[in-house]
Amino acid sequence: MKIFTINKEYSIVCDTKSTRSGFKHVAILCRNGYEIGSAKVCYLNRTWERFTYETVLRRIIDVYFTEEKEKNEYLTKIEKEN
């Protein structure tokens, strides 16, 4: 499990879980400590991501944040952490 803190208000909790045919990454978006959304990405084998949880992080940010400026700022901050 890994927690990505975006700012004082938002954080994303990511985890890897096994499935029958591979594994999945799950992300939970929290606002002030309360869950407001989630996303998952299933894989059959190894991933092609630059860093762990990249795809599921992009998915949850795309769904729950509407402004392109916000999306880019959050993704840039997360990428710098890795």
C-alpha angles and dihedrals in degrees: 000000000000130000121212113198110206099178139319091295106038136050135162123217114204129191140171120230133184122244132188093261103029133314142297138215116225125195126192119196114214128193114195089342096308123112111244102166149350142207136190138196122197124211132192095201140343120347130238096217124132089225135009114281094011096133097045091046091052091048096052093045091049092051101044104033118060105185114085090214091057092047093052094046093050094045092047091051093050093047091052090055090060 
